[in-house]
């Protein structure tokens, strides 16, 4: 059974908790949880199976991550893959949980970054096309106009 399948099952129970999966000397989170962790810590997102985003960090960063989650009252659960995905630690702030609030903020920022990256990838992949200069000139023109309007 893949990690993503197991995480989907776990998220059915822990819908508003960040689920960390301990894999060796790293912790990983997936989907919405990855968005939140990437947003809060500027950790890089990676795309894994079935177009699900993941985010990971080394185990020595766990205390820093948990301190920030506790400070922001975001529920979390830590599970260990080696122990059949048993819960090792959890924090539940009940009605103070701000998981949804931080997910909405993360979704806006991460969504914009993903769109920008796709545009950048497209431009870089098509640098040898004859119309790339026209496209770049149009983008630059729009950016100048936007900057002028915003002051």
Secondary structure, DSSP 8 states (H G I E B T S, - for coil): --HHHHHHHHHHH-TTSEEEEEETTEEEEETHHHHHHHHHH----EEEGGGEEEEEEEGGGHHHHHHHHHHTT--EEEEEGGGTTEEEEEE--GGG--HHHHHHHHHHHHHHHHHHHHHHHHHHHTTTSTTHHHHHHHHHHHHHHHHHHH-
